[in-house]
Amino acid sequence: MDQQLELLLEIQDLRMQRRELTDGSTDLEAEVFDVKIEDAIRSLDEKVEELAERLARGIRERYRRIADKAPRVVAPVINGICYGCFVAVSTARASEADRNLRVESCEYCGCFLYHVG
């Protein structure tokens, strides 16, 4: 898998963890583990920014544009369907053997894509 794509997936995972912290569903966990939610959020934000700085300039700029608008930056492609917008990607694109060895974006929703299976 492309290293830039791996970074994007890591960033997305951290962003999802941040969303879970801000929706309030982890208050009990924070109490049990004696963690301050604000500190955890700040730590996640710092790590996301650190990883974003490691992205190539063009990918980083595109990531920031998408991240400002959408909760998901990276979407899986399963059986030729982008799970960001549920539109079929081209058959040629979906069937390429090296499809995860480069960073691609969905033509419809703009999400970065990674192919599953």
N, C-alpha and C positions, 0 to 999 in steps of 0.2 A: 504494500500500500504506500502511496505517496506520503512523504513526511509532512507536507503542508496539509494534506487531508487528515492525517492523524492529529495534527495540532488543532485543526478545526473541530474534530470530534471531541477532543479533550476540553476545548473551550465550551462547546455546547453542553457537555456533561456538567461542568462547573456552573454554567448559567442556569441549568435546570435545578441544581442543588440550591442555588441562590433563591430562585423562585419559590422553592419549597420552604425555605426559611422565612421568606417574607409573607407567605400566605397564612402563617400562624399555626399550621398543623403540627409543627415540631416543638411547641411550647413544653410539652411534657418531657420530651427527650432532653431539651435544654436544661430543664429543672433537674432531671435525674443525673445528667453528666456534668452539671454545674458549668454550663457554657453560656456566655453572653451572646445573644443573637446578633447584636450590633457588631461585636468583634469578629464573629464568624463571617458575617456579610462583608465586612471590610477586608478580611483575609481572602475571601473568594474573589472580590473585585480586584484586589492586587494581583492575584494569580492569573486571572483572566487577562488583565492588561499586560502582564509579563509574557504570557503565551502569545498574545496578539502581536506584540513587538517582534516576535520571532517569525511571524509570517512574512512572506515576500510582500513588497510594497503594494503591488496591484491587488493581491489577494486580501491584504489587510484593509485597504480602502474599500473594497467590495464588501468584506465582512462587516465593517462598521456601518455601511449604508443599510445592509440587510438587518443587522442587529438592532438598529434604531427603529425598525418598522415591524419586525416579526419576532415571535418568541423562539422560533426554530431557525437556525442558520444553515444547518446541514440536514438533508432529508435522505432516507434510504430509497433505493429503487428496488422494488421487489416485483418479480415477474413483469418487468418492463414498465411499471407504474411508479411515478414519482409520488412519494408519500408526503410531500409538502403541499401539493395541489391536486393529487389524484388524477393526473393527466398522463397518458402514455408517452414515454420518450420514444424516439425513433428506434426502430428495430435494429438498424445497423449499429447505433450507439449502444444499445442494451446488450447486444451480443458480442461486442468486441472482447477479446480475451484479456487485454491489458487495461480495461476500463477503470480500475482503481489505481492505476499507476500514474495518473495525472488528475489535476483538479478540474472538474467540470461543473457547470451550473445548469439548472433547469431553464429551458427556453421560455417557460410560462410563468413560474413563480419566482425565479431568480435564486432559489436555494442552491447551495453547493450540494453535489450528489455523491453518494457512495452506493455501490451496487452490492446487493446481498444475494448470495446463491448463484 
